[in-house]
Amino acid sequence: MIHTAAILLSRQALRPNGQTPWVRQTRLAVARVQKIGLGLTSSIGMQTWELITALGAMNNIPLWLTVPVSSPDRDGRTRDHIIADYDLKPDRVTITTVASTVGSADRHHLMAARDRNIVAQADMLMPIALRPDSSLRGLVTDAESRGVRVHREFEIPYYPHGRGLAIDYSQLAVTPELQTLDDRYLIHWTRGTNGRWPGERAIDYYRDLLASDTWCRSALHTLTRIVETRTVLASAHKMPARTPCVSLSGLRPVDVLPLMTWRARYRQMSFEPYGIGIRREEAMQYGIQPVWYHDRMNNSEKLPDDAWRWQSIGQKTDWRRECEYRMRGDLDLRVFPRAALRLFCRTGEEAERLQSRFGLPVTSFEA
């Protein structure tokens, strides 16, 4: 029988990198687990647990995963998805689900049950960075009193989540080129994410995170990926009839700056000064269309085929300010001549790197 260790962390800041102290310590702890021949008890659904699971997969360590699910009938689908998402070997992973039948309102109790199950399975506990008043610290204290081995070599103080992620772009000293650039482009503006890109496997995301010394899913990284893949992926988030679309703006780039605001509800910027523009004429020929702004949603039972072009004017925010255009489905950039494309970024240094790498014209907001 393989004995197991549980590496324990409280919730951490949203955007770590490979040099973040808790990430480094977790990596060292996993290396120790591998060296002494233990398995790992872990989970998914929270960045700290997921990093441990990914490191276990990368090092071919046997894993015992406790996975919270919304209903008890998802065991098979959950297992298949996790194995693919983390590139696991099926014979090296055992998955136990913790189910709830009362929905998201029971999330706190579900997560607590997950943590209890992980600690109960482990033969050794390895705390890394635990909040002083956390339930995990209480579980460690209780387990230690019962004689469970607690290995503290990699433990570090817990620090609050750190600086905020909001950025004030309203005072950027924009370049003369940007000030004079008109609305000849329809521009897809992007932003930093707080995790994986759409459709990205967990194992690929965590490999990038571990290899980075800055946030690996910044707006610049996202723009770079768009150009590398020559595709802007559609999203159904907040789209009419949940139709996946790509959004673009018809505004002059300089007029977009006031719209780059912090959205506290989603813990991210609306968008940032990183984007790819398509000359308006070619974009319209390809099928990118302006949205139709309306005062209220249509209450008819069946939405028309072009419902993806609708956009509410809004109550607190007047969305007409964005001058939005949409493309239904993914936007394939390979259909456009290179001369019809232009990249936008924040700094002159970033512009030089992008232009050198991709050979496309680049306009920076700042010199």
C-alpha positions as YAML, in Angstrom:
chain: A
units: angstrom
residues:
- id: 1
  name: MET
  ca: [0.00, 0.00, 0.00]
- id: 2
  name: ILE
  ca: [1.32, 3.44, -0.96]
- id: 3
  name: HIS
  ca: [1.34, 5.99, 1.83]
- id: 4
  name: THR
  ca: [0.31, 9.54, 0.98]
- id: 5
  name: ALA
  ca: [1.05, 13.13, 1.86]
- id: 6
  name: ALA
  ca: [-1.24, 16.17, 1.74]
- id: 7
  name: ILE
  ca: [0.37, 19.51, 0.88]
- id: 8
  name: LEU
  ca: [-1.81, 22.21, 2.41]
- id: 9
  name: LEU
  ca: [-2.30, 25.85, 1.39]
- id: 10
  name: SER
  ca: [-4.92, 28.46, 2.13]
- id: 11
  name: ARG
  ca: [-6.39, 30.38, -0.81]
- id: 12
  name: GLN
  ca: [-3.72, 32.57, -2.43]
- id: 13
  name: ALA
  ca: [-3.55, 35.58, -4.74]
- id: 14
  name: LEU
  ca: [-5.09, 35.12, -8.18]
- id: 15
  name: ARG
  ca: [-2.03, 35.68, -10.37]
- id: 16
  name: PRO
  ca: [1.10, 33.91, -9.11]
- id: 17
  name: ASN
  ca: [4.15, 32.92, -11.12]
- id: 18
  name: GLY
  ca: [6.93, 30.38, -10.84]
- id: 19
  name: GLN
  ca: [8.89, 32.61, -8.43]
- id: 20
  name: THR
  ca: [6.01, 33.31, -6.04]
- id: 21
  name: PRO
  ca: [7.11, 31.96, -2.61]
- id: 22
  name: TRP
  ca: [4.18, 29.59, -2.08]
- id: 23
  name: VAL
  ca: [4.62, 28.20, -5.59]
- id: 24
  name: ARG
  ca: [8.34, 27.58, -5.04]
- id: 25
  name: GLN
  ca: [7.71, 25.93, -1.68]
- id: 26
  name: THR
  ca: [4.98, 23.72, -3.14]
- id: 27
  name: ARG
  ca: [7.32, 22.61, -5.89]
- id: 28
  name: LEU
  ca: [9.99, 21.69, -3.30]
- id: 29
  name: ALA
  ca: [7.45, 19.82, -1.19]
- id: 30
  name: VAL
  ca: [6.27, 17.78, -4.19]
- id: 31
  name: ALA
  ca: [9.90, 16.94, -5.02]
- id: 32
  name: ARG
  ca: [10.33, 15.67, -1.44]
- id: 33
  name: VAL
  ca: [7.16, 13.57, -1.72]
- id: 34
  name: GLN
  ca: [8.50, 11.99, -4.90]
- id: 35
  name: LYS
  ca: [11.95, 11.36, -3.37]
- id: 36
  name: ILE
  ca: [10.59, 9.45, -0.38]
- id: 37
  name: GLY
  ca: [8.11, 7.49, -2.49]
- id: 38
  name: LEU
  ca: [4.78, 8.82, -1.25]
- id: 39
  name: GLY
  ca: [1.58, 9.49, -3.13]
- id: 40
  name: LEU
  ca: [-0.35, 12.77, -2.98]
- id: 41
  name: THR
  ca: [-3.87, 13.51, -1.81]
- id: 42
  name: SER
  ca: [-5.22, 16.56, -3.60]
- id: 43
  name: SER
  ca: [-8.16, 18.03, -5.51]
- id: 44
  name: ILE
  ca: [-9.18, 20.41, -8.30]
- id: 45
  name: GLY
  ca: [-11.34, 23.53, -8.58]
- id: 46
  name: MET
  ca: [-9.05, 25.80, -6.54]
- id: 47
  name: GLN
  ca: [-5.70, 27.10, -7.79]
- id: 48
  name: THR
  ca: [-3.64, 25.78, -4.87]
- id: 49
  name: TRP
  ca: [-5.06, 22.26, -5.09]
- id: 50
  name: GLU
  ca: [-4.80, 22.29, -8.86]
- id: 51
  name: LEU
  ca: [-1.11, 23.24, -8.81]
- id: 52
  name: ILE
  ca: [-0.41, 20.30, -6.49]
- id: 53
  name: THR
  ca: [-2.37, 17.97, -8.77]
- id: 54
  name: ALA
  ca: [-0.53, 19.27, -11.85]
- id: 55
  name: LEU
  ca: [2.86, 18.84, -10.17]
- id: 56
  name: GLY
  ca: [1.88, 15.31, -9.19]
- id: 57
  name: ALA
  ca: [0.99, 14.56, -12.80]
- id: 58
  name: MET
  ca: [4.23, 16.08, -14.12]
- id: 59
  name: ASN
  ca: [6.26, 13.92, -11.73]
- id: 60
  name: ASN
  ca: [4.21, 10.74, -12.21]
- id: 61
  name: ILE
  ca: [3.29, 10.59, -8.53]
- id: 62
  name: PRO
  ca: [0.27, 8.45, -7.58]
- id: 63
  name: LEU
  ca: [-2.69, 10.74, -6.86]
- id: 64
  name: TRP
  ca: [-5.75, 10.36, -4.66]
- id: 65
  name: LEU
  ca: [-8.12, 13.17, -5.63]
- id: 66
  name: THR
  ca: [-11.20, 14.29, -3.74]
- id: 67
  name: VAL
  ca: [-13.40, 16.17, -6.20]
- id: 68
  name: PRO
  ca: [-16.48, 18.21, -5.21]
- id: 69
  name: VAL
  ca: [-19.33, 17.75, -7.69]
- id: 70
  name: SER
  ca: [-22.83, 19.20, -7.89]
- id: 71
  name: SER
  ca: [-24.53, 15.82, -8.09]
- id: 72
  name: PRO
  ca: [-23.50, 12.21, -7.37]
- id: 73
  name: ASP
  ca: [-24.16, 10.92, -10.92]
- id: 74
  name: ARG
  ca: [-21.12, 12.56, -12.52]
- id: 75
  name: ASP
  ca: [-18.35, 10.21, -11.40]
- id: 76
  name: GLY
  ca: [-17.53, 8.82, -14.86]
- id: 77
  name: ARG
  ca: [-17.60, 12.13, -16.67]
- id: 78
  name: THR
  ca: [-15.59, 13.76, -13.90]
- id: 79
  name: ARG
  ca: [-12.89, 11.09, -14.06]
- id: 80
  name: ASP
  ca: [-12.51, 11.19, -17.85]
- id: 81
  name: HIS
  ca: [-12.33, 14.98, -17.88]
- id: 82
  name: ILE
  ca: [-9.73, 15.15, -15.08]
- id: 83
  name: ILE
  ca: [-7.51, 12.53, -16.69]
- id: 84
  name: ALA
  ca: [-7.50, 14.45, -19.99]
- id: 85
  name: ASP
  ca: [-7.20, 17.88, -18.36]
- id: 86
  name: TYR
  ca: [-4.14, 16.96, -16.28]
- id: 87
  name: ASP
  ca: [-2.64, 14.40, -18.69]
- id: 88
  name: LEU
  ca: [-2.85, 11.72, -16.03]
- id: 89
  name: LYS
  ca: [-2.16, 8.03, -16.36]
- id: 90
  name: PRO
  ca: [-5.42, 6.28, -15.44]
- id: 91
  name: ASP
  ca: [-3.65, 3.66, -13.32]
- id: 92
  name: ARG
  ca: [-1.91, 6.37, -11.26]
- id: 93
  name: VAL
  ca: [-5.01, 8.21, -10.07]
- id: 94
  name: THR
  ca: [-7.88, 7.36, -7.72]
- id: 95
  name: ILE
  ca: [-10.81, 9.79, -7.68]
- id: 96
  name: THR
  ca: [-13.37, 10.17, -4.92]
- id: 97
  name: THR
  ca: [-16.25, 12.59, -5.36]
- id: 98
  name: VAL
  ca: [-17.91, 14.67, -2.67]
- id: 99
  name: ALA
  ca: [-21.41, 15.48, -3.89]
- id: 100
  name: SER
  ca: [-24.06, 17.97, -2.90]
- id: 101
  name: THR
  ca: [-27.67, 17.95, -3.94]
- id: 102
  name: VAL
  ca: [-28.54, 21.42, -2.72]
- id: 103
  name: GLY
  ca: [-26.64, 23.46, -5.31]
- id: 104
  name: SER
  ca: [-24.16, 26.28, -5.02]
- id: 105
  name: ALA
  ca: [-25.65, 27.51, -1.73]
- id: 106
  name: ASP
  ca: [-23.91, 24.56, -0.11]
- id: 107
  name: ARG
  ca: [-20.50, 25.39, -1.65]
- id: 108
  name: HIS
  ca: [-18.85, 26.29, 1.66]
- id: 109
  name: HIS
  ca: [-19.82, 22.99, 3.26]
- id: 110
  name: LEU
  ca: [-18.82, 21.10, 0.12]
- id: 111
  name: MET
  ca: [-15.33, 22.64, 0.15]
- id: 112
  name: ALA
  ca: [-14.97, 21.93, 3.87]
- id: 113
  name: ALA
  ca: [-15.91, 18.28, 3.26]
- id: 114
  name: ARG
  ca: [-13.29, 18.11, 0.51]
- id: 115
  name: ASP
  ca: [-10.56, 19.42, 2.84]
- id: 116
  name: ARG
  ca: [-11.54, 17.04, 5.64]
- id: 117
  name: ASN
  ca: [-11.46, 14.08, 3.28]
- id: 118
  name: ILE
  ca: [-8.02, 15.01, 1.93]
- id: 119
  name: VAL
  ca: [-6.51, 15.41, 5.39]
- id: 120
  name: ALA
  ca: [-8.15, 12.18, 6.62]
- id: 121
  name: GLN
  ca: [-6.62, 10.18, 3.73]
- id: 122
  name: ALA
  ca: [-3.08, 11.45, 4.26]
- id: 123
  name: ASP
  ca: [-0.41, 9.71, 6.31]
- id: 124
  name: MET
  ca: [1.67, 12.90, 6.43]
- id: 125
  name: LEU
  ca: [0.64, 16.56, 6.33]
- id: 126
  name: MET
  ca: [2.88, 19.25, 4.78]
- id: 127
  name: PRO
  ca: [1.57, 22.77, 5.50]
- id: 128
  name: ILE
  ca: [2.98, 25.51, 3.25]
- id: 129
  name: ALA
  ca: [1.14, 28.80, 3.82]
- id: 130
  name: LEU
  ca: [-1.94, 28.60, 6.01]
- id: 131
  name: ARG
  ca: [-4.04, 31.54, 7.11]
- id: 132
  name: PRO
  ca: [-3.89, 31.76, 10.93]
- id: 133
  name: ASP
  ca: [-7.66, 31.41, 11.35]
- id: 134
  name: SER
  ca: [-8.21, 28.94, 8.52]
- id: 135
  name: SER
  ca: [-10.11, 25.68, 8.84]
- id: 136
  name: LEU
  ca: [-7.13, 23.88, 7.28]
- id: 137
  name: ARG
  ca: [-4.89, 25.02, 10.12]
- id: 138
  name: GLY
  ca: [-7.48, 23.64, 12.53]
- id: 139
  name: LEU
  ca: [-7.46, 20.31, 10.70]
- id: 140
  name: VAL
  ca: [-3.66, 20.16, 10.93]
- id: 141
  name: THR
  ca: [-3.71, 20.90, 14.66]
- id: 142
  name: ASP
  ca: [-6.33, 18.23, 15.26]
- id: 143
  name: ALA
  ca: [-4.48, 15.63, 13.15]
- id: 144
  name: GLU
  ca: [-1.18, 16.35, 14.91]
- id: 145
  name: SER
  ca: [-2.85, 15.83, 18.28]
- id: 146
  name: ARG
  ca: [-3.91, 12.37, 17.07]
- id: 147
  name: GLY
  ca: [-0.36, 11.43, 16.13]
- id: 148
  name: VAL
  ca: [-0.42, 12.17, 12.39]
- id: 149
  name: ARG
  ca: [3.02, 13.25, 11.20]
- id: 150
  name: VAL
  ca: [3.22, 16.95, 10.28]
- id: 151
  name: HIS
  ca: [6.26, 17.89, 8.19]
- id: 152
  name: ARG
  ca: [6.94, 21.63, 8.48]
- id: 153
  name: GLU
  ca: [10.18, 22.03, 6.53]
- id: 154
  name: PHE
  ca: [8.50, 23.94, 3.70]
- id: 155
  name: GLU
  ca: [6.12, 26.05, 5.76]
- id: 156
  name: ILE
  ca: [6.22, 29.83, 5.25]
- id: 157
  name: PRO
  ca: [4.12, 32.65, 6.70]
- id: 158
  name: TYR
  ca: [0.78, 33.31, 5.06]
- id: 159
  name: TYR
  ca: [0.56, 36.72, 3.43]
- id: 160
  name: PRO
  ca: [-2.66, 38.48, 2.40]
- id: 161
  name: HIS
  ca: [-3.50, 38.41, -1.27]
- id: 162
  name: GLY
  ca: [-1.28, 41.40, -2.06]
- id: 163
  name: ARG
  ca: [-1.80, 44.28, -4.44]
- id: 164
  name: GLY
  ca: [-5.04, 44.78, -6.29]
- id: 165
  name: LEU
  ca: [-5.36, 43.93, -9.95]
- id: 166
  name: ALA
  ca: [-7.08, 47.16, -10.99]
- id: 167
  name: ILE
  ca: [-5.05, 49.35, -13.37]
- id: 168
  name: ASP
  ca: [-5.78, 53.01, -14.13]
- id: 169
  name: TYR
  ca: [-5.18, 53.55, -17.83]
- id: 170
  name: SER
  ca: [-7.00, 56.89, -17.98]
- id: 171
  name: GLN
  ca: [-3.81, 58.94, -17.52]
- id: 172
  name: LEU
  ca: [-1.63, 57.27, -20.16]
- id: 173
  name: ALA
  ca: [0.47, 59.79, -22.09]
- id: 174
  name: VAL
  ca: [-0.53, 58.51, -25.51]
- id: 175
  name: THR
  ca: [1.73, 58.76, -28.56]
- id: 176
  name: PRO
  ca: [1.04, 61.25, -31.39]
- id: 177
  name: GLU
  ca: [0.46, 58.30, -33.73]
- id: 178
  name: LEU
  ca: [-2.30, 56.98, -31.53]
- id: 179
  name: GLN
  ca: [-3.90, 60.42, -31.16]
- id: 180
  name: THR
  ca: [-4.14, 60.81, -34.94]
- id: 181
  name: LEU
  ca: [-5.23, 57.24, -35.76]
- id: 182
  name: ASP
  ca: [-8.84, 57.30, -36.94]
- id: 183
  name: ASP
  ca: [-11.53, 54.61, -36.80]
- id: 184
  name: ARG
  ca: [-10.37, 52.72, -39.87]
- id: 185
  name: TYR
  ca: [-9.94, 49.54, -37.78]
- id: 186
  name: LEU
  ca: [-12.39, 47.33, -35.96]
- id: 187
  name: ILE
  ca: [-10.40, 46.23, -32.92]
- id: 188
  name: HIS
  ca: [-10.69, 43.22, -30.66]
- id: 189
  name: TRP
  ca: [-9.38, 44.42, -27.29]
- id: 190
  name: THR
  ca: [-8.19, 41.83, -24.81]
- id: 191
  name: ARG
  ca: [-7.24, 41.72, -21.13]
- id: 192
  name: GLY
  ca: [-5.43, 39.63, -18.57]
- id: 193
  name: THR
  ca: [-7.28, 36.60, -17.25]
- id: 194
  name: ASN
  ca: [-7.26, 35.13, -13.76]
- id: 195
  name: GLY
  ca: [-6.59, 31.61, -14.96]
- id: 196
  name: ARG
  ca: [-6.66, 29.46, -18.04]
- id: 197
  name: TRP
  ca: [-7.52, 30.60, -21.52]
- id: 198
  name: PRO
  ca: [-10.78, 29.21, -22.97]
- id: 199
  name: GLY
  ca: [-10.36, 25.56, -23.91]
- id: 200
  name: GLU
  ca: [-6.87, 25.32, -22.39]
- id: 201
  name: ARG
  ca: [-5.90, 22.17, -20.50]
- id: 202
  name: ALA
  ca: [-5.01, 22.60, -16.86]
- id: 203
  name: ILE
  ca: [-1.65, 20.84, -17.31]
- id: 204
  name: ASP
  ca: [-0.59, 23.29, -20.05]
- id: 205
  name: TYR
  ca: [-1.59, 26.30, -17.98]
- id: 206
  name: TYR
  ca: [0.29, 25.14, -14.90]
- id: 207
  name: ARG
  ca: [3.40, 24.29, -16.92]
- id: 208
  name: ASP
  ca: [3.44, 27.87, -18.18]
- id: 209
  name: LEU
  ca: [2.82, 29.23, -14.68]
- id: 210
  name: LEU
  ca: [5.73, 27.26, -13.22]
- id: 211
  name: ALA
  ca: [8.08, 28.39, -16.00]
- id: 212
  name: SER
  ca: [7.22, 32.10, -15.67]
- id: 213
  name: ASP
  ca: [8.58, 34.93, -13.56]
- id: 214
  name: THR
  ca: [5.62, 37.21, -14.33]
- id: 215
  name: TRP
  ca: [1.89, 36.55, -14.68]
- id: 216
  name: CYS
  ca: [1.64, 34.13, -17.63]
- id: 217
  name: ARG
  ca: [-1.89, 35.08, -18.71]
- id: 218
  name: SER
  ca: [-1.54, 38.87, -18.95]
- id: 219
  name: ALA
  ca: [-3.19, 40.89, -21.70]
- id: 220
  name: LEU
  ca: [0.10, 40.88, -23.62]
- id: 221
  name: HIS
  ca: [0.36, 37.09, -23.37]
- id: 222
  name: THR
  ca: [-3.23, 36.77, -24.54]
- id: 223
  name: LEU
  ca: [-2.59, 39.03, -27.55]
- id: 224
  name: THR
  ca: [0.54, 37.03, -28.38]
- id: 225
  name: ARG
  ca: [-1.45, 33.80, -28.30]
- id: 226
  name: ILE
  ca: [-4.10, 35.26, -30.61]
- id: 227
  name: VAL
  ca: [-1.46, 36.16, -33.17]
- id: 228
  name: GLU
  ca: [0.34, 32.82, -32.80]
- id: 229
  name: THR
  ca: [-2.84, 30.81, -33.31]
- id: 230
  name: ARG
  ca: [-4.27, 33.33, -35.82]
- id: 231
  name: THR
  ca: [-7.61, 32.89, -34.09]
- id: 232
  name: VAL
  ca: [-9.76, 34.95, -31.76]
- id: 233
  name: LEU
  ca: [-11.85, 32.44, -29.83]
- id: 234
  name: ALA
  ca: [-15.55, 33.17, -29.50]
- id: 235
  name: SER
  ca: [-17.21, 33.38, -26.09]
- id: 236
  name: ALA
  ca: [-20.85, 32.90, -25.13]
- id: 237
  name: HIS
  ca: [-20.43, 34.85, -21.89]
- id: 238
  name: LYS
  ca: [-23.23, 37.46, -21.60]
- id: 239
  name: MET
  ca: [-24.13, 36.98, -25.28]
- id: 240
  name: PRO
  ca: [-27.78, 36.80, -26.42]
- id: 241
  name: ALA
  ca: [-29.09, 33.23, -26.57]
- id: 242
  name: ARG
  ca: [-25.66, 32.11, -25.31]
- id: 243
  name: THR
  ca: [-24.33, 32.33, -28.87]
- id: 244
  name: PRO
  ca: [-20.51, 32.27, -28.99]
- id: 245
  name: CYS
  ca: [-19.29, 35.52, -30.55]
- id: 246
  name: VAL
  ca: [-16.16, 37.66, -30.88]
- id: 247
  name: SER
  ca: [-16.57, 41.30, -29.88]
- id: 248
  name: LEU
  ca: [-14.77, 44.23, -31.50]
- id: 249
  name: SER
  ca: [-14.99, 48.00, -31.14]
- id: 250
  name: GLY
  ca: [-15.39, 50.55, -33.91]
- id: 251
  name: LEU
  ca: [-14.03, 53.40, -31.79]
- id: 252
  name: ARG
  ca: [-10.77, 55.18, -32.39]
- id: 253
  name: PRO
  ca: [-8.13, 53.56, -30.14]
- id: 254
  name: VAL
  ca: [-7.65, 56.74, -28.13]
- id: 255
  name: ASP
  ca: [-11.37, 56.87, -27.40]
- id: 256
  name: VAL
  ca: [-11.29, 53.41, -25.84]
- id: 257
  name: LEU
  ca: [-9.08, 54.44, -22.93]
- id: 258
  name: PRO
  ca: [-11.92, 55.81, -20.75]
- id: 259
  name: LEU
  ca: [-13.70, 52.46, -21.15]
- id: 260
  name: MET
  ca: [-10.78, 50.46, -19.76]
- id: 261
  name: THR
  ca: [-12.15, 50.15, -16.25]
- id: 262
  name: TRP
  ca: [-11.96, 47.72, -13.34]
- id: 263
  name: ARG
  ca: [-14.91, 45.34, -13.00]
- id: 264
  name: ALA
  ca: [-14.90, 44.39, -9.34]
- id: 265
  name: ARG
  ca: [-17.65, 41.80, -9.77]
- id: 266
  name: TYR
  ca: [-15.50, 39.77, -12.16]
- id: 267
  name: ARG
  ca: [-12.13, 40.74, -10.61]
- id: 268
  name: GLN
  ca: [-10.73, 41.84, -13.97]
- id: 269
  name: MET
  ca: [-10.46, 44.81, -16.28]
- id: 270
  name: SER
  ca: [-13.14, 45.40, -18.92]
- id: 271
  name: PHE
  ca: [-10.25, 45.33, -21.39]
- id: 272
  name: GLU
  ca: [-6.69, 46.67, -21.61]
- id: 273
  name: PRO
  ca: [-4.59, 48.51, -24.22]
- id: 274
  name: TYR
  ca: [-3.78, 45.30, -26.10]
- id: 275
  name: GLY
  ca: [-5.66, 44.30, -29.20]
- id: 276
  name: ILE
  ca: [-5.70, 43.35, -32.85]
- id: 277
  name: GLY
  ca: [-7.34, 45.57, -35.44]
- id: 278
  name: ILE
  ca: [-8.80, 44.62, -38.81]
- id: 279
  name: ARG
  ca: [-9.36, 47.25, -41.46]
- id: 280
  name: ARG
  ca: [-13.04, 48.09, -41.43]
- id: 281
  name: GLU
  ca: [-13.66, 47.33, -45.10]
- id: 282
  name: GLU
  ca: [-12.21, 43.81, -44.97]
- id: 283
  name: ALA
  ca: [-13.85, 43.13, -41.60]
- id: 284
  name: MET
  ca: [-17.31, 44.05, -42.89]
- id: 285
  name: GLN
  ca: [-16.81, 41.96, -46.02]
- id: 286
  name: TYR
  ca: [-15.95, 38.97, -43.87]
- id: 287
  name: GLY
  ca: [-19.21, 39.25, -41.92]
- id: 288
  name: ILE
  ca: [-18.33, 41.26, -38.83]
- id: 289
  name: GLN
  ca: [-21.47, 43.28, -38.10]
- id: 290
  name: PRO
  ca: [-22.44, 46.21, -35.84]
- id: 291
  name: VAL
  ca: [-24.68, 45.27, -32.95]
- id: 292
  name: TRP
  ca: [-28.27, 46.50, -32.66]
- id: 293
  name: TYR
  ca: [-28.83, 48.44, -29.46]
- id: 294
  name: HIS
  ca: [-32.30, 48.26, -27.94]
- id: 295
  name: ASP
  ca: [-34.17, 49.53, -24.88]
- id: 296
  name: ARG
  ca: [-35.44, 46.18, -23.62]
- id: 297
  name: MET
  ca: [-35.05, 42.49, -24.35]
- id: 298
  name: ASN
  ca: [-37.44, 40.82, -26.75]
- id: 299
  name: ASN
  ca: [-39.82, 38.63, -24.75]
- id: 300
  name: SER
  ca: [-40.84, 36.39, -27.65]
- id: 301
  name: GLU
  ca: [-40.55, 32.67, -26.97]
- id: 302
  name: LYS
  ca: [-38.31, 32.00, -29.97]
- id: 303
  name: LEU
  ca: [-35.31, 34.21, -30.60]
- id: 304
  name: PRO
  ca: [-34.49, 35.01, -34.23]
- id: 305
  name: ASP
  ca: [-31.35, 33.68, -35.87]
- id: 306
  name: ASP
  ca: [-29.68, 37.08, -35.64]
- id: 307
  name: ALA
  ca: [-30.26, 37.49, -31.89]
- id: 308
  name: TRP
  ca: [-26.48, 37.40, -31.45]
- id: 309
  name: ARG
  ca: [-26.38, 40.97, -32.82]
- id: 310
  name: TRP
  ca: [-28.64, 42.39, -30.12]
- id: 311
  name: GLN
  ca: [-27.30, 44.40, -27.22]
- id: 312
  name: SER
  ca: [-29.24, 46.11, -24.45]
- id: 313
  name: ILE
  ca: [-28.49, 49.80, -24.10]
- id: 314
  name: GLY
  ca: [-28.13, 49.12, -20.40]
- id: 315
  name: GLN
  ca: [-29.39, 50.75, -17.21]
- id: 316
  name: LYS
  ca: [-26.29, 51.67, -15.17]
- id: 317
  name: THR
  ca: [-23.93, 51.68, -18.18]
- id: 318
  name: ASP
  ca: [-24.74, 52.93, -21.66]
- id: 319
  name: TRP
  ca: [-23.18, 50.18, -23.77]
- id: 320
  name: ARG
  ca: [-23.53, 52.25, -26.93]
- id: 321
  name: ARG
  ca: [-20.32, 53.96, -25.89]
- id: 322
  name: GLU
  ca: [-18.39, 50.87, -26.96]
- id: 323
  name: CYS
  ca: [-19.58, 51.05, -30.58]
- id: 324
  name: GLU
  ca: [-19.54, 47.27, -30.59]
- id: 325
  name: TYR
  ca: [-19.28, 44.93, -33.57]
- id: 326
  name: ARG
  ca: [-19.60, 41.15, -33.43]
- id: 327
  name: MET
  ca: [-18.56, 38.08, -35.33]
- id: 328
  name: ARG
  ca: [-20.54, 34.91, -34.77]
- id: 329
  name: GLY
  ca: [-18.18, 32.05, -33.92]
- id: 330
  name: ASP
  ca: [-14.40, 32.11, -33.86]
- id: 331
  name: LEU
  ca: [-12.61, 34.82, -35.85]
- id: 332
  name: ASP
  ca: [-10.07, 33.26, -38.24]
- id: 333
  name: LEU
  ca: [-7.39, 35.88, -38.88]
- id: 334
  name: ARG
  ca: [-5.86, 33.87, -41.71]
- id: 335
  name: VAL
  ca: [-8.57, 35.04, -44.10]
- id: 336
  name: PHE
  ca: [-7.32, 38.64, -43.95]
- id: 337
  name: PRO
  ca: [-4.32, 40.00, -45.84]
- id: 338
  name: ARG
  ca: [-1.51, 40.92, -43.48]
- id: 339
  name: ALA
  ca: [-1.77, 44.50, -44.67]
- id: 340
  name: ALA
  ca: [-5.29, 44.64, -43.18]
- id: 341
  name: LEU
  ca: [-4.10, 43.83, -39.65]
- id: 342
  name: ARG
  ca: [-2.57, 46.02, -36.94]
- id: 343
  name: LEU
  ca: [-1.59, 45.21, -33.37]
- id: 344
  name: PHE
  ca: [-1.97, 47.52, -30.39]
- id: 345
  name: CYS
  ca: [-0.05, 47.37, -27.12]
- id: 346
  name: ARG
  ca: [0.83, 49.58, -24.18]
- id: 347
  name: THR
  ca: [4.56, 50.33, -24.47]
- id: 348
  name: GLY
  ca: [7.07, 51.07, -27.21]
- id: 349
  name: GLU
  ca: [9.28, 48.22, -26.02]
- id: 350
  name: GLU
  ca: [6.39, 45.76, -26.36]
- id: 351
  name: ALA
  ca: [5.67, 47.14, -29.83]
- id: 352
  name: GLU
  ca: [9.25, 46.50, -30.97]
- id: 353
  name: ARG
  ca: [9.14, 42.91, -29.70]
- id: 354
  name: LEU
  ca: [5.78, 42.19, -31.32]
- id: 355
  name: GLN
  ca: [6.78, 43.71, -34.65]
- id: 356
  name: SER
  ca: [10.06, 41.81, -34.69]
- id: 357
  name: ARG
  ca: [8.36, 38.53, -33.85]
- id: 358
  name: PHE
  ca: [5.29, 38.69, -36.09]
- id: 359
  name: GLY
  ca: [6.15, 41.21, -38.81]
- id: 360
  name: LEU
  ca: [2.86, 43.07, -38.38]
- id: 361
  name: PRO
  ca: [2.52, 46.82, -37.87]
- id: 362
  name: VAL
  ca: [2.16, 47.71, -34.18]
- id: 363
  name: THR
  ca: [0.96, 50.89, -32.53]
- id: 364
  name: SER
  ca: [1.74, 51.49, -28.87]
- id: 365
  name: PHE
  ca: [-0.24, 53.70, -26.53]
- id: 366
  name: GLU
  ca: [2.89, 54.95, -24.77]
- id: 367
  name: ALA
  ca: [6.26, 55.78, -26.32]
...
